[in-house]
Amino acid sequence: MRILRLVAGVSGIMTLIVAFCATGLAQETVIIRPSEIDDVLTNPGIGFMTFQRFNGDTLNEAKGWTEGKPIVYQDFDGDLKNEDYPDTTIAYFRIYWKFIEPEMGEYRWDLIDKALDTARRRGQSLML
């Protein structure tokens, strides 16, 4: 008898839970049809990125290799466009550790702080 009452009690509770959840599951379906575009879709945090440059900087003139060396900051005129390239949300730089830690235990965090500040002002996240 006790087992039957326990099963009936559990069954009643399950019925209440299912009835309560069924109202939440019966939601209206919403269909969204985005407009077709011919532009590049800028995806925040993924996709295209600037390399050894920030938004609005000119490209490397190929007069020397900049990868791994400290960041060379260009004068910024306020225009974030990258000529002939899509907008980006990431600035990607490669910097050798020897520039961050020129002497054992002596760190140049100011180099990273300035890069983070510049990326933020240019609408980008920084990837080192």
Secondary structure, 3 states (H helix, E strand, C coil): CHHHHHHHHHHHHHHHHHHHHHHHHCCCCCCCCCCCCCCCCCCCCCCCCEECCCCCCCCCCCCCCCCECCCCCCCCCCCCCCCCCCCCCEEECCECHHHHCCECCECCHHHHHHHHHHHHHCCCEEEC
